[in-house]
Amino acid sequence: MNAIEITNLTKSFRGMYALDGLNMTVPQGAIYGFIGENGSGKSTTEKCICGHLVPDKGKITLFGKPYTDAGVRVRVGALVENTGCFPSSSVWTNLMMQAINLGIKDRVGEIRRVLQIVRMEDNAKLQFKKCSLGMKQRIGIAMALLGDPALLILDEPINGLDTDGMRLMREILVDITHNYGCTVLISSHILGELEKIATHYGIIRQGKMIKEIAASEMDSRSQVYVALQTDNMQVTANLLRSNGCNVKFEQGEMRVYDIDDTGKLTAFLMQNGIALNEVKKHKIGLEEYYIDLMSGKEAM
C-alpha cells in the first residue's frame, strides 16, 4: 500500500494553475524528497494533502482511503510554513495546548515521547521565542508528531539551519521512519542534505510531476567521473581522447567519465609528462541529476 497516491490533481488561483494534472506516488515507509523551483507547486500540493486547500479536481488517497476520510486525517501530521506556537509560552505549554486540541488522553506521556524524538527533552521549560531556529524547527516537528501519525509532511524544515542543525534534523527524520514506521514527505532546496536521507524523489515543475525515481535507481544510473587539474588542460584532454577516453569540460573542470581505475589513469598521464595538480573521483549526485533534468539533458 502507498502512503500517498495523487491522480490528475489541479489547483488554480485566479485563473493561474499552481497544479496542472499532478500525479504522485509516495510508498509507505519512504522518506520522499519533494523537489522543485520556487512556485513549482510543492507547497500547494502539501496544503492540498493536508486539507488546507481544496483542489479544483483530481484525486488524493492516503493509505488507500480518500484524504477527506476522518479516520485517515488523524494519521497525518504536518509542519507547513510555521509552527504556530505562542512566542511567550514554553515549549511544554505549546505542546500541551496542541495535545489538548487533538484530544490526546495521555498528554504528559505523549509530550515526553515527542520531545525525546526531537532531542528537546532538556529544553521543555524554555520560552519558544528564546529558541534557536533549529530548535523551533524541531519543536514544529514535535507538534506534528503528537498523536503518533503515520504520515508526516514537512515543508522546508532544514532551510536556514547550520551544519549541526542539519545533521541533527537528518538523524531525527531517519529515526522517525526506521523506529516509528512513519512515512515522511519533505520538500527542500538543499539537495545535498536531502540526498543523504531520501529513499525516493519527486521532481515537480510548473505544477506537473516530471520525474519520480527511487534513490537506489538513481544511484545505479549515476555516472562516475574523475575531475582533473593539470598544467595544460587542453593537451591533457587531447591525449586522453586520443586513447579513447570520454573527456568533457563541465562546470569549470575537466571530467573523465567511466573510469574504474584512477591509479591507472594518473600513472598513464605521468608517463606521458603530464603534471597533475588535482585528481578527484566523483559520482554524479542529486543536484547534478536535477539540473540535467531541468535542462532537458536527462531523459524523463
URTAKA-V347435 format. One record per backbone hydrogen bond with DSSP energy under -0.5 kcal/mol. NH is the residue of the N-H (numbers start at 1). CO is the residue of the C=O. E is the energy in kcal/mol with one decimal. If there is no record, write none. Layout:
# URTAKA-V347435
NH_CO_E ; NH_CO_E
This chain:
# URTAKA-V347435
3_26_-1.8 ; 4_26_-1.7 ; 5_61_-2.3 ; 6_24_-3.2 ; 7_59_-2.6 ; 9_22_-2.6 ; 10_57_-2.6 ; 11_19_-1.9 ; 13_16_-2.9 ; 16_13_-1.8 ; 18_11_-2.5 ; 18_16_-0.6 ; 19_11_-2.1 ; 20_207_-2.1 ; 21_9_-0.8 ; 22_9_-2.6 ; 24_6_-2.1 ; 26_4_-2.6 ; 27_25_-0.6 ; 28_1_-0.9 ; 30_27_-1.7 ; 32_30_-0.6 ; 32_184_-3.3 ; 33_31_-0.7 ; 33_200_-3.1 ; 34_32_-0.7 ; 34_186_-3.0 ; 35_33_-0.7 ; 35_202_-3.0 ; 40_37_-1.9 ; 45_41_-2.2 ; 46_42_-2.3 ; 47_43_-2.6 ; 48_44_-2.0 ; 49_45_-2.3 ; 50_46_-2.2 ; 51_47_-0.7 ; 51_48_-0.7 ; 52_47_-2.3 ; 53_47_-1.4 ; 55_53_-0.6 ; 56_10_-2.4 ; 57_10_-1.4 ; 59_7_-2.3 ; 61_5_-2.6 ; 62_65_-3.1 ; 63_2_-0.6 ; 63_3_-1.3 ; 65_62_-1.6 ; 67_60_-2.0 ; 69_66_-2.2 ; 72_69_-0.7 ; 73_69_-2.1 ; 74_70_-1.2 ; 75_72_-1.3 ; 76_73_-1.7 ; 77_151_-3.1 ; 79_153_-3.0 ; 81_79_-0.5 ; 82_80_-1.8 ; 87_85_-0.6 ; 89_86_-1.2 ; 91_126_-2.0 ; 92_124_-2.7 ; 94_90_-2.4 ; 95_91_-2.1 ; 96_92_-2.6 ; 97_93_-2.5 ; 98_94_-1.8 ; 99_95_-2.5 ; 100_96_-2.4 ; 101_97_-2.2 ; 102_98_-1.9 ; 103_99_-0.6 ; 103_100_-1.0 ; 104_99_-2.3 ; 107_105_-1.8 ; 110_106_-2.3 ; 111_107_-2.6 ; 112_108_-2.2 ; 113_109_-1.9 ; 114_110_-2.3 ; 115_111_-2.4 ; 116_112_-1.8 ; 117_113_-1.8 ; 118_114_-2.0 ; 119_116_-1.1 ; 120_115_-3.1 ; 121_115_-0.6 ; 123_120_-1.9 ; 124_121_-0.6 ; 126_123_-1.2 ; 128_89_-2.7 ; 129_87_-2.5 ; 130_127_-1.3 ; 131_128_-1.7 ; 136_132_-2.5 ; 137_133_-2.2 ; 138_134_-1.9 ; 139_135_-2.4 ; 140_136_-2.3 ; 141_137_-1.8 ; 142_138_-2.4 ; 143_139_-2.6 ; 144_140_-1.9 ; 145_141_-1.7 ; 146_142_-0.7 ; 146_143_-0.8 ; 148_145_-2.1 ; 150_75_-1.7 ; 151_75_-2.1 ; 152_183_-3.0 ; 153_77_-2.5 ; 154_152_-0.5 ; 154_185_-3.1 ; 155_79_-2.6 ; 156_154_-0.7 ; 156_187_-1.3 ; 159_156_-0.6 ; 161_158_-1.6 ; 166_162_-2.5 ; 167_163_-2.2 ; 168_164_-2.5 ; 169_165_-2.1 ; 170_166_-2.3 ; 171_167_-2.1 ; 172_168_-2.1 ; 173_169_-2.4 ; 174_170_-2.3 ; 175_171_-2.2 ; 176_172_-2.4 ; 177_173_-1.7 ; 178_174_-2.9 ; 179_175_-2.5 ; 180_175_-0.7 ; 180_176_-0.8 ; 181_177_-0.9 ; 182_176_-1.8 ; 183_150_-2.7 ; 184_30_-2.8 ; 185_152_-2.9 ; 186_32_-2.6 ; 186_184_-0.6 ; 187_154_-2.2 ; 188_34_-1.1 ; 191_189_-1.6 ; 193_190_-0.6 ; 194_190_-2.0 ; 195_191_-2.4 ; 196_193_-0.9 ; 197_194_-1.4 ; 198_194_-2.6 ; 199_31_-2.4 ; 200_31_-1.7 ; 201_213_-2.5 ; 202_33_-2.6 ; 203_211_-3.2 ; 204_35_-3.0 ; 204_202_-0.6 ; 205_208_-2.8 ; 207_40_-2.4 ; 208_205_-1.8 ; 210_203_-2.6 ; 210_208_-0.7 ; 211_203_-1.3 ; 213_201_-2.1 ; 215_199_-2.6 ; 216_199_-0.5 ; 218_214_-2.3 ; 219_215_-2.4 ; 220_216_-1.8 ; 221_217_-1.4 ; 222_218_-0.9 ; 222_219_-0.6 ; 225_282_-2.4 ; 226_256_-2.4 ; 227_225_-0.5 ; 227_280_-3.4 ; 228_254_-2.3 ; 229_278_-2.1 ; 231_275_-1.3 ; 236_232_-2.0 ; 237_233_-2.6 ; 238_234_-2.6 ; 239_235_-2.3 ; 240_236_-2.4 ; 241_237_-2.6 ; 242_238_-2.1 ; 243_239_-0.6 ; 243_240_-0.9 ; 244_241_-1.9 ; 245_240_-2.4 ; 246_257_-0.6 ; 247_245_-1.0 ; 248_255_-2.5 ; 250_248_-0.7 ; 250_253_-2.3 ; 253_250_-1.6 ; 254_228_-1.0 ; 255_248_-3.4 ; 255_253_-0.5 ; 256_226_-2.5 ; 257_246_-2.7 ; 257_255_-0.6 ; 258_224_-2.5 ; 260_258_-0.6 ; 262_260_-0.8 ; 265_261_-1.5 ; 266_262_-2.5 ; 267_263_-2.2 ; 268_264_-2.0 ; 269_265_-2.1 ; 270_266_-2.4 ; 271_267_-2.2 ; 272_268_-1.0 ; 273_270_-1.6 ; 274_269_-2.6 ; 275_273_-0.6 ; 276_274_-0.6 ; 277_229_-3.3 ; 278_229_-1.7 ; 280_227_-2.1 ; 282_225_-3.4 ; 284_223_-2.7 ; 289_285_-2.2 ; 290_286_-2.9 ; 291_287_-2.4 ; 292_288_-2.6 ; 293_289_-2.3 ; 294_290_-2.5 ; 295_291_-1.9 ; 296_292_-0.7 ; 296_293_-0.6 ; 297_292_-2.1 ; 298_292_-1.3
